[in-house]
Amino acid sequence: MKSNLFQMNLDTSDKHARVAIIVTCYNLGEYLSECLESVLAQTMEDWVCIVIDDGSTDNTTEIAGRYTSISTKIHYHFQKNKGLAAARNKGIALTQSEFILPLDADDILDPRYLEEVTSLFEQEPSIKIAYTRVKRFGAEEKEYILQDYSFKQLLQGNMITATALYRRKDYDATSGYDSKLRGWEDWDFWVSLLNRDDKVAKHPEMLFWYRKRPGSMVSSISTRNAAFNKRYVFIKHAKKYRQLDDFSDGYNYAKQLLRFERKRLKLWLKEIGFIEIKD
């Protein structure tokens, strides 16, 4: 049985660190050291890091244990494999920090990430989510171009990175990351967290490095599953689509889904155990 290093040494000061960095890991032990080194290198020091091992069978436990001995601010928690969404929700539940930053175990933060991104909230307290430009590395070496944020565009597809800073109180106002989605958890969560008039900020520098790996979760999602995921998000958040003044241009697709496929989607959602949200 895996030892739970997390429960052995998390104290009150760690729980209340300003930022909780939630590192989710499933058989990514070969990359975990590089990820945690980038966390330790942060110029802002008021953070706690929770490594959630989602049932790994590689050397994740060994690597995580090495870093929990290096820093008292890094903690490790093992759970049976439940998927990315459940792992993030668990990590968030284990802390009481003001801000939350999800981070996949194969990605890297620039040393100034926390300092720079938290400053965006200080400059504009009404911001709901803040993130930065992104550099791809690994199989590709180039900037990951992100479309500028707008609520309308978010309802059509995601343009906010999974590694983005947000407040715990806003997380608590949602139902968390949806474990029924695989690969589209982030888009669904941002739609859950944001409303039409909410503010989102993007830092102009590339302070987040996204590792491009062959066979990653998103690249392995089939066309059929991707289509279902998109429809699932549309029907789940029907009320938010109706916040828009119209469904012009690209939103005709969403309108058609909501109008003509609602009955069939409800049947699908019932089959997979989704509790319907009444209009």
HUFEN-V314101 format. One record per helix or strand of 3 or more residues. SS is the DSSP state (h for helix, s for strand). FROM is the first residue (numbers start at 1). TO is the last residue. If there is no record, write none. Layout:
[[SS | FROM | TO] [SS | FROM | TO]]
This chain:
[[h | 5 | 9] [h | 12 | 15] [s | 19 | 25] [h | 29 | 40] [s | 47 | 54] [h | 60 | 70] [s | 74 | 79] [h | 84 | 93] [s | 99 | 104] [h | 113 | 123] [s | 127 | 138] [s | 142 | 144] [h | 151 | 156] [s | 165 | 167] [h | 168 | 172] [h | 185 | 193] [s | 199 | 212] [h | 223 | 236] [h | 238 | 241] [h | 249 | 260] [h | 262 | 271]]
